[in-house]
Amino acid sequence: MASELTNMLVKAGKITPDQAERAESEANKNKEKLETVLVRMGAVKSEEEVSQFVGKHLRIGALRLEDVELNPEVVKLIPLDIARKFKVIAVSKLSKTLLVAISDPNNIYVLDAIKFITGLTVQPVISPESAIESAIDSYYGESGEMSEILKGLEDSEELEVVETEDLPSDTDLMSAIQDKPLVRLVDSIIGDAVRMGASDIHIEMYEKRIRVRYRIDGDLREMAPLPFKYRAAIVSRVKIMADLDISERRLPQDGRIKIKMSGRTVDLRVSVLPTIFGEKVVMRILDPNALMVDMTRLGFLEKDLKKFDEAIHLPFGIILVTGPTGSGKTTTLYSALKQINQVDVNIMTAEDPVEFNFDGINQVAVKSSIGMSFAAALRSFLRQDPDVIMVGEIRDGETAEIAIRAALTGHLVFSTLHTNDAPSSINRLIDMDVPFYLVASATKLIMAQRMARKICQACKVEVNLTPEQVESLNAPKELLKNLRAFKGKGCRECNDTGKKGRTGLFEVMPITPAIEDLILAKASDTEIRQVALDEGMYGLRMCAIEKMKAGEIDIEELFAITT
C-alpha cells in the first residue's frame, strides 16, 4: 500500500509509480526512511528536495536548518525526549508563536503535545529528519543537557582541589562521586560518545584544565571542557564504575564497564594512566550495534571480495590480515568468522582482549601474566578438535610456527601481523624463524588494509585535480581513465568536517603457484609485489584511487594513508 508521500510525489510527476513501489518495498525491508531510499535510488536529488516539495504541497514552508543558528533557550522549550522521539526542534519564538521544524507535519499529535507543553501557538516548517537529528545532537548534547548537569554541579557541595599534590581523601572522594550531578555528568560523557558513534573517550588532565575528546571516524574531536576542580572526583567515578582501586593513583589500572543504553548493552574498556597533572582516562567503546561484521559492507572492491571469500572457505591453510593498529583487522576477521560460523564448524579464537562476543564461537582471552599466551592457547586448541582457529596476533616465532603447522594439519587459521603491505608479510614470517618452505605451503592469502575517512555525502561536491596531483598518484594509465575527485564542503550533518563514516582499503594477495615459487626461491618483497601486481593484485594506492573516483574518499585522504 502506497504511502501518502509517494502518492504526492507520483501525482506531481517527481517519481514514477515503479520507483514508488520499489522505494516502499526497500524502506519496509530495511526499516529505512522513504526519503533516504529515494535519494539512494537516484529518484530524487536529496532529502531537502523532498522536504521542500512536501512543504510547498502542504503550504507550510520548508527550512534548511544548516543555514539557521538556533537560540539554545528556545530549543529547550521542547523537552529532549519529545524532540528525539518525534524528530522535532524549536527554531524561533515570536510573541506567542513557536516555529517548529518537523520531519512529519501530518503528525497532529506531536504538534498538539508541543502546544500543550509550551502554551504557545505552534507553526510547523518541514525539514529533513537527518538535519533535525543533527541539530538535536548539537543543541541538546552540549548546550542543553550538559549545561544543566554542570549547573547542578555548581549548585552542589564542592569538592575542590587547589594543588595537584593536595589530593582529597578517599572518604571525600567516595562522598563526591555519589553526588547526583557528578554521576549524571560522567553518564552524559559516556552517553553522548555512544550516540555520536565514537570509538574512544579521552579525559585528560592538564595544569589548569580538563580536556575531553571523542575519537569519531578515526579523528579526535574536542568536546566541551569540564570544571577543573572536579578532576579527581570525575576520575574516581569512572574507577568505581570499572571496579578499580580509587586509592591507587601511582600505577596504571585497567578495567571494564558494562552499561545499558536504549535497550542495548555497551561495553567500555577502561585504561587509567597517571600523568604529571593527574590521571588520564581512556575508555574504548565496544558497541555491538556499531560493529559492522558484514564482509559486503567493509569496502572491498568486488574482485577482491571474491578472492577473500574463496580463501575463507578453504578446508585448511593460513590467512593473514596485516596493517597498523586501528586499521580494522579484527573487524575483518570477525566478519570472516561470522560468514563461516555454521553448526558443523568448530571455531576457536585466542584474543587479547576479547572485544565482542559471538554466539557459536569459542573465544578465549589471552593472559600472558599467568602463562596463557597465544602460543599456549594454540597448543590447547589443537586438543579441542577445531576446524577453524583465529589467533588475535602473531607476535613471535613460537606462535607463528604453531599457527603454520596447524594450517598444514587440516585446520583453517586466521591471524594478523603488523606489516605495511601484503608482500612484506612473507619475509616477516621467515624473520621469525619459520622455515620458508612451511610459509610457502601453508599460506593461502595475505591481505593488507587501512581505514579511510569517507566524504560526507550530504555536502559532497566535485572538484578538479591539478596536473601535479594526477602525476603524484603514480598509478597505471588504465586506472587514471575517467578520473574524478570529490570533497565534502562541511555541513551540520558532519559537524563541518566534510567527512562522515569510514571505509576499508584492501590489498588482497592470494598465494598463487608463481608466488609460492618466489617464496621457495627466497625472493625479496619487491619481487613478490611485482608478480602479485602482474597477476592482478590491486595495491592500497590503486584501491584508494577507485574509491576516490567513486566519490567515497578525497585526494587528501588518499595521500594521507597510502604510498
FIZA-887391 format. One record per atom (N, C-alpha, C): x, y, z. Coordinates in steps of 0.2 Angstrom, whole numbers, plus 5000, padded with zeros to 4 digits. Layout:
BEGIN
XYZ;...
***
This chain:
BEGIN
500449945000;500050005000;500450065000;500350114995;500750164994;500650215000;501250255002;501150305007;500950365004;500750415009;500550475007;501050515003;501750505005;502250545002;502350524995;502450454994;502550434987;501950454983;501350444985;500750464981;500850544979;501050584984;501150654982;501650664976;502250624977;502750634973;502550604966;502250554966;501950524959;501550574956;501050594959;500550644956;500850704953;501450724957;501750784955;502250774949;502350704947;502750684942;503550684944;503650694951;504350694953;504650624953;504250564954;504450504953;503950464949;504150404947;503750354943;503350314948;502850284946;502450234950;502950174952;503350154947;503850094948;504350114954;504650174953;505050204958;504750204965;504150224965;503750224972;503750154975;503550114971;503450044973;504050014976;504650024972;505249994974;505550024980;505450094981;505650134987;505250104993;504650094992;504250074998;504450005000;504549964995;504749894997;505449895001;505949934998;506549935001;506549965008;506150025009;506150055015;505850015020;505349975019;505049925023;505449875025;505849845020;506349785021;506849805026;507249865024;507749885028;507649935034;506949945035;506749995040;507150065040;507150085033;507450155032;506850205030;507050265030;506650325028;506550315021;505950335019;505750335011;506250385008;506350445011;506750495008;507450475007;507750435011;508450405011;508450355005;507950315004;507950264999;507850294992;507450344992;507350384986;507950424983;508350444988;508950484986;509450424984;509550374987;510050324985;509850294978;509150284977;508950264970;509150314965;509250374967;509350424962;508650454959;508050434962;507450464960;507350534962;507650554967;507750624969;508450644971;508550714971;509250734972;509450724979;509050754984;509250754991;508550754995;508650735001;508150745006;507850815007;508250865006;508050935006;507550945000;507650914995;507150924989;506450894991;506450834994;505850804996;505550855001;505850885006;505650925011;505350985008;505651015003;505451075000;504751064996;504751004993;504150984989;503550974994;503650944999;503150925004;502850995007;503351035009;503251105012;502751145008;502951145001;502651184996;501951154995;501851084995;501251054994;500751065000;501051065006;500651075012;500551145014;500951195010;500851265011;501151285018;501651245020;501951265027;502651295027;502951285021;503651305020;504151255022;504751265020;505251215022;505851255024;506351225028;506851265031;507551225031;508051255029;508751225029;509051245036;508951195040;509251205047;509951225047;510351195042;511051215042;511251285041;510751325038;510851395037;510651445043;510351405048;510051445054;510451435060;510551485064;510851475071;510351485076;510151425079;509651425084;509851455091;509351475094;509451505101;509351445106;509851425110;509851375114;509251375119;509051445121;508451455126;507851435123;507751445116;507151425113;507151355112;507651325110;507751255108;507451215115;507651235121;507551205127;506751205129;506351245125;505651245126;505351175125;505651135120;505451075119;505851025123;505650985127;506050935131;506450885126;507050865128;507450825124;507150765122;506750725127;506450665125;505950675119;505550725120;505050735114;505350755108;505950795108;506250815102;506550755099;506850705102;507150645099;506650595097;506150585101;505650535099;505250555092;505050625092;504650645086;505050685081;505750685082;506150725077;505850795076;505850835081;505650905081;506150945084;506251015082;506651055086;506351125085;506351165091;506151235091;506651275087;506351315083;506851365079;506851435081;506251465082;506251535085;505551545088;505551595092;504951615096;504851695094;504251705092;504051775091;503351785094;503351825099;502751835103;502551775106;501951755104;501651695107;501651635102;502051645096;502051595091;502751555091;502751495091;503451455091;503451415084;504051435081;504151405074;504551335076;504251285073;504551215075;504751185068;505351155068;505551115062;505351045064;505051015059;504750945060;504850905053;504950835054;505050795048;504350775045;503950765050;503250735048;502750785050;502550835046;502050885048;501350865048;501250795046;500550775047;500450745054;500950745058;500850715065;500550765069;499950765069;499550815073;499650805081;499750745083;499850735090;500450765093;500950765089;501550795092;501550875092;501150905087;501050975087;500650995093;500150955094;499650975100;500050965106;500450915107;500850905113;501350965114;501650985109;502151045110;501751105112;501151115109;500751175111;500551175118;500351105120;500151105127;500751115132;501351085130;501951095134;502151165135;502151205129;502451265129;501951325130;501351305129;500751355130;500851415124;501151395119;501251435113;500851415107;500651455102;500451435096;501051405092;500951345089;501451315085;501351315078;501951345075;501951355067;502451305065;502251255061;502751205059;503051225052;503751205051;504051205045;504351135044;504451115038;504751055037;505451055035;505851005038;506550995037;506650925037;507250905033;507450835033;507550805040;507350745041;507450705048;508150705050;508650695045;509350695047;509650765049;509350815046;509550885048;509350895055;508650875057;508450885063;508850845069;508950785067;509350745072;510050775073;510350805068;511050835069;510950895073;510450935072;510350995076;510150975084;509750925085;509650895091;510250885095;510750845091;511350825094;511850885096;511750935092;512150995093;511951035098;511251055099;511051105103;510851075110;510651005110;510450975117;511050945120;511550915115;512050875118;512550925122;512650985120;513151025124;512751085128;512351125124;512051175127;511551165132;511151105130;510551085134;510751045140;510750985139;510850935145;511550945149;512050955145;512750965148;512751025153;512451085150;512451145154;512051135160;511451095160;511051085166;511451045171;511850995169;512250955173;512750995177;513151035173;513651075175;513351125180;512751155179;512451195184;512251165190;512051095189;511951055195;512551045200;513151045196;513751035200;513951095203;513851155200;513951215203;513551225210;512951205209;512451215215;512651165220;512951105219;513051055224;513651075228;513751035233;514351045238;514951035234;515451085235;516051075231;516551035234;516950995229;517550965231;518150995227;518451045230;518951075226;519651055228;520051045223;520751035224;521151085222;521551125226;521951185224;522551165221;522951115224;523551095222;523551025220;523951005215;523950935212;524150895218;524650915222;524850865227;524350855233;523950905234;523550905239;522850875237;522850805237;522350765234;521850755240;521150755238;520650745243;520750675246;520450665252;520450595255;520050545251;520150485252;519650435249;518950445251;518850465258;518150475260;517850535257;518250585256;517950645252;517750625245;518250585242;518050565235;517450525235;517350475239;516850425239;516150465240;516150525244;515550565245;515450605239;515950635236;515850675230;515650635224;515850575223;515650535217;514950505217;514650515223;513950485224;513450545223;513750605222;513350665221;512950655214;512350665214;511950655208;512150695202;512350765203;512650795197;513250765194;513650745198;514350715196;514150655192;513750615195;513550545192;513250565185;512850605184;512550625178;513050655173;513550695176;514050715171;514450665168;514650615172;515050555169;514650515164;513950505166;513550465162;513450505156;513350565156;513250605150;513850605145;514450605148;515050605144;515050535140;514950485143;514850415140;514350415135;513750435137;513150435133;513150475127;513450535127;513550575121;514050535116;514550515119;515050475115;514750415111;514350375114;514050325111;513550345106;513150395107;512650425102;513050455096;513550485097;513950515092;514350465088;514350405090;514750345086;515450355087;515650375093;516450375095;516650315096;517350305095;517650235097;518050245103;518250305105;518650315111;518450375115;518450375121;518350445125;519050455129;519350515128;519950535132;519750595137;519950575143;519850635148;520550645151;520850705149;521550725150;521650775155;522050775159;522250825164;522850865163;522750935163;523250975162;523351025168;523751075168;523951115173;523351155176;522951175171;522351225173;521651205170;521651145167;521051125163;520951055162;520351025161;520250955159;520050955152;520350915148;520150915141;519750845140;519150855136;518850795134;518850785127;519050725124;519050725117;518650655115;518350655110;518050595107;518350575100;518550515099;518850485093;518250465089;518050505083;517550495079;517850485072;517650425069;517950415062;518650425061;518950405067;519750395067;520050465069;519650515070;519950585072;519750605079;520150635083;520050655089;519650725089;519150735092;518750795092;518650825099;518850885100;518750915107;518050935109;517850915115;517150925117;517150985122;516650995125;516551055130;517051035136;517351085138;517851075144;517451065150;517751025155;517451015161;517751055167;517351065172;517651115178;518251075181;518751115181;519451095183;519451065190;519051095195;519051075202;518751005203;518450975198;518150915199;518550855196;519150875194;519550825191;519650755194;519850765201;519950695205;519250665206;518750695207;518050665208;517850625201;517950655195;517750635189;518150565188;518850565189;519250505188;518950455193;518850475199;518650425204;517950395202;517550435199;516850405197;516950355192;517450365187;517550315182;517850255185;518350265190;518650205193;518150165197;517650195200;517150155204;516750115199;516550145193;516150115188;516550055185;517250055185;517650005182;517849955187;517649965193;517849925199;518649925200;518949985199;519649995201;519750025207;520350025209;520550055216;520650135216;520150165219;520250245219;520750265223;521050225227;521650255231;522350245228;522350205223;522950195219;523050245213;523450295214;523550355209;524250355206;524650305208;525350305206;525450255200;525050205199;525150155194;524550155189;524650125183;524150125178;523650065180;523050075179;522550025180;522050015174;521849955173;521349935168;520749905170;520249915167;519549885169;519049885164;518449865166;517949865161;517249895164;516849925160;516249955162;515649925157;515149905160;514549875156;513949925157;513749955152;513150005153;512549985148;511950005150;511449995145;511150055143;511050065136;510850125133;510350105128;509750135129;509150125124;509050055122;509050015128;508949945127;509449905125;510049925123;510649885121;511249895126;511649845126;512249845131;512849865127;513249905130;513849935128;514349915133;514949895131;515549885135;516049935134;516349955139;516950005139;517549975142;518049975138;518749955141;519050015144;519250015150;519450075153;520250075155;520650125153;521350125155;521450195159;521750185165;521950245169;522650255169;522950305167;523650315167;523850375171;524350375176;524550435180;524950475175;524850545175;525250595172;525450645177;525850695175;526050745180;525550785183;524950795180;524450835182;523850795184;523850735185;523350695187;523250635182;522750595183;522650535180;522250545173;522550515168;522150525161;521750455161;521150465158;520750405157;520550405150;520650345147;520450325140;519950265141;519350275138;518850225138;518750205130;518850145129;518750115122;517950085122;517550115117;516850095117;516750035113;516549985115;516449925112;515649915111;515349945106;514649945105;514549895099;514149835101;514049785096;513549815090;513149865092;512749895087;513149925081;513749955084;514149995079;514649945075;514749885077;515149835074;514849815068;515249825062;515049805056;515349745054;515049685054;515349615053;515049585047;514949625042;514649605035;515149625030;515449565027;516049575023;515849625017;515249615015;515049655009;515049735010;515049755017;514949825019;515649855021;516149815021;516849835023;517149885019;516949885012;517349925007;517749895002;517649825002;518049784997;517849804990;518349804985;518149804978;517949734976;517449734971;517149674970;517549614969;518149624965;518549574963;518949544969;519149594974;519549574980;519049544985;518449554985;517949524990;517949454988;517849444981;517849374978;518449334980;519049354980;519649324982;519649304989;519449354993;519449345000;518949295002;518349294999;517849245001;518049174999;518349174993;518549104991;519049074996;519549114999;520049095004;519749075010;519249105013;519049095019;518549025019;518449005013;518048945013;518548885011;519148895011;519648835010;519648795016;519748725015;519748675021;520348685026;520948715023;521548725028;521948775025;522448795029;522948855027;522848905032;523348955031;523349015035;523149075031;522749125034;522549185030;522749245035;523149285032;523449345037;523149405035;522949445040;522749515038;523249565042;523549615038;524049655041;523849725040;524249765044;524049835045;524249865051;524249935052;524449965058;523849955063;523949975070;523449975075;522850025072;522250005073;521750045071;521550035064;521749995060;521649985053;521049945052;520749915057;520149875056;520249795055;520849775057;521049705056;520549655059;520449675066;519949625070;519249625067;519049685065;518349685062;518349645056;518849645051;518849605045;518849525047;519249505052;519249435054;518649415057;518249465061;517649445064;517149435058;517149475053;516749465048;516849405044;517449385043;517549315040;517349265044;517449265051;517149205055;516449205055;516149265055;515349265055;515149235049;515449245043;515249215037;515349135037;515749105040;515849035040;515649005047;515349045051;515049015058;514448975056;514548905056;513948865055;513948805061;513448775061;513348725067;513848665066;514048655060;514548595059;515248625059;515448685061;516148705061;516348725068;516848705071;517148715077;517648775077;517448835079;517848895078;518148915085;518748925086;519048945092;519549005091;519449055095;519849115094;520249125101;520849155100;521349175105;521449255104;521149295109;521149365108;521449405114;521749465113;521949505118;521849575117;521249595120;520749555124;520149535119;519649505122;519049485118;518649545118;518549575112;518149635112;517449625111;517249575107;516549565106;516349495106;515749475109;515649405110;515149385104;515249325101;514849295096;514649225098;513949225097;513649155098;513949105093;514149045096;514348995091;515148995090;515449045093;516249045093;516549035100;516948995101;517348985107;517849035108;517849085112;518349145112;518649135119;519349145118;519749135124;520149205125;520249225131;520549285132;521349275134;521749295130;522449285132;522749325138;523049295142;523349325148;524049305149;524549345147;525249325147;525549325154;525249365158;525449365165;525349295169;524949255167;524849195170;525049135166;525349155160;525649095156;525149085150;524549115150;524149105144;524249145138;524849125135;525049165129;524649145123;524749175117;524449155111;524749085109;525349075110;525649005109;525348955113;525248965120;524948915124;524248905122;523848955121;523148945119;523148905112;523548915108;523548875101;523748805103;524148795107;524348715109;523648685111;523348725116;522748695119;522148685114;522148735109;521648725104;521648665100;522348645098;522448585094;522148525097;522048525104;521748465108;521048475108;520748525105;519948535106;519648525100;519948485095;519548465089;519348525085;519748575083;519548635080;519448625072;519048665069;519048665062;519348735060;519248785063;519448855062;519748885068;520348915067;520648945073;520849015071;520749065076;520949135075;521449155080;521949175078;522449195083;522549275083;522349315088;522249385088;522849415084;523549395086;524049425083;524649375083;525049375078;525649335078;526249385080;526449375086;526949415089;527649385089;527749325089;528449295090;528449235086;529049205085;529149145081;528849085083;528749075090;528449015093;527649015090;527349075091;526649075089;526549065082;527049095078;527049095071;527149015068;527548985071;527648915069;527148865071;526848875077;526248835079;525648845074;525548915072;525048935068;525148905061;525748905058;525848875052;525748805052;526048765057;525948695057;525248675058;524848715062;524148695062;523748705056;524048755052;523748765045;523848705040;524448675042;524648615037;524348545039;524048545045;523748485048;523048485047;522748525043;522048515041;521548575045;521848625047;521548675050;521548745046;521048785046;521048845043;521148895049;521748935048;521948985053;521949055051;521649095055;521649165053;522149205058;522449255056;522849295061;523049365058;523349405062;523549465060;524349475061;524649525057;525349545058;525349615057;525949645060;526049715059;526549725054;526349735048;526749755042;526449805038;526749835033;526549895030;526149865024;526249815021;525949785015;525949715015;525549685010;525449615010;526149575008;526549595003;527149555001;527649555007;527749605011;528249605016;528049555022;527449535022;527249485027;527649425026;527749405020;528149335019;528749335023;529249385021;529849385024;529849405032;529249435034;529149445041;529149385045;528749335042;528649265045;529349235045;529749235039;530349205039;530849235044;530849295045;531249335050;531049305057;530449275058;530349245065;530549175065;530949155060;531249085060;530749035058;530249055055;529849005052;530148975045;530248915044;530548895038;530148915032;530548945027;530248975021;529848925017;529948855018;529548805014;528948795017;528848805024;528248805028;527848865026;528148915026;527748985024;527448975017;527848945012;527548935005;527048895005;527048835009;526548785008;525848795012;525948835018;525348845022;524948905021;525348965018;524949025017;524549025011;523949045012;523449045006;523249115004;523249165008;523149235006;523349285011;523649335009;523849395014;523549455011;523249495016;522849555014;523149615019;523249665016;523449725020;522849775019;522749815025;522149855025;522249925028;521849975027;521850035030;521150055031;521050105036;520450135036;520450205034;520050225029;519950295026;519350325028;519450395030;518850435031;518450455025;517750435025;517350445019;517150525019;517050545013;516750615011;516050615014;515850665017;515150675019;514650675013;514250635012;513850635006;513350685006;513150725012;512750775012;512950845009;513650845009;513950915007;514450895001;514450834998;514950814993;514950864987;515450884985;515550924978;516150894974;516050904968;516550884963;517150934963;517750914962;518250964962;518750944956;519150994954;519650974949;520350964952;520650914949;521350894951;521850934947;522350954950;522950994946;523350934943;523750954937;524150904934;524650874939;524850914944;525350894949;525050834953;524450844955;524150794959;524050734955;523850734949;523750674945;524350644944;524950674943;525550644942;525850614949;525650644954;525850614961;525450554962;524950534959;524550474960;525050414959;525450424954;525950374952;525550304951;525050304946;524650244945;524650224938;524550164936;524450144929;523950194925;524150204919;523750244915;522950224914;522950154914;522250124914;521850154920;522150154926;521750174932;521550244932;521950284928;521850354928;521350384923;521050334919;520550354914;519850374918;519550414915;518850444919;519050464926;519550494927;519750514934;519350574936;519050564942;518550614945;518750624953;518650674956;518850684963;518250734966;518150714972;517650754976;517950774983;517550814986;517750834993;517050854997;517150855003;516550875007;516650955009;516150995008;516251065010;516151075017;515851035021;515751045028;515051065029;514651035033;513951055035;513751025042;513151035044;512951015051;512950945051;512850905046;512750835046;513450805048;514050835046;514650815048;515050855052;514750895056;515050945060;515550985057;515451005051;515851055047;516551025045;516550955046;517250925044;517350905037;516750895034;516750865027;516850795026;516950765032;517050685032;516450655037;516250595035;515750565039;515850485038;515950445043;516050375042;516750355039;516850295039;517450265036;517350205032;517850195028;517850135023;518550105023;518550045021;519150005021;519550005014;520150005014;520550005008;520949935009;520949895004;521149825004;521649804999;522249775001;522749744996;522749674997;522349634992;522249564993;522749524989;523149484992;523649444988;523549374989;523249334985;523249264986;523949234984;524149174987;524749144986;524649094981;524849124975;524749084968;525349044968;525348994963;525948954962;526548994960;526449044956;527049094955;527349124961;526949144965;527149174972;527449124976;527149064976;527449014980;528148994978;528248994971;528948984969;529449034971;529249104971;529649154973;529849144981;529349124985;529549114992;530049064993;529949004989;530448954989;531148974987;531149024982;531749054980;532049104984;531749124990;531949174994;531949244991;531449254987;531449324984;531249374988;531449434986;531349494990;530649524990;530449564995;529749594995;529549624988;530049664985;529949694979;529749654973;530149594973;530049544968;529349514968;529149494975;528449464976;527949514974;528049584976;527549634974;527449634967;527949634963;527949644956;527549594953;527649534955;527249474952;526549474954;526449494960;525749504963;525349554958;525649604957;525349664953;525249634946;525749604943;525649574936;525049524936;524949494942;524349444942;523749474943;523749544944;523049574945;522949604952;523449594957;523349624963;523249704963;522749734967;522749804967;523049824974;523549864973;523949894979;523449944983;523649964989;523250004993;523150074989;523650104986;523550164982;523050154976;523050094973;522650084967;521950084970;521850044976;521150044979;520950104981;521350154983;521150214985;520950264979;521250254974;521050294968;520350274965;520250204966;519550184964;519050214969;519150224975;518750244980;518650324979;519150354977;519150424975;518750444969;518850404964;518450404958;517650394959;517550354964;516850334966;516550384971;516950434973;516650494977;516650474984;517050424986;517050394993;517550434998;518150444995;518650474999;518950534994;519250584998;519550634994;520250624993;520650664989;521350654987;521750664993;521550714997;522050725003;522050655008;521450625008;521450565012;521850515009;521850505002;522150454998;522950464999;523150524999;523950535000;524150525008;523650535012;523750535019;523950465021;523550415018;523550345021;523850295016;524050315010;524350265005;525050295002;525450255000;526050274997;526150244990;
***
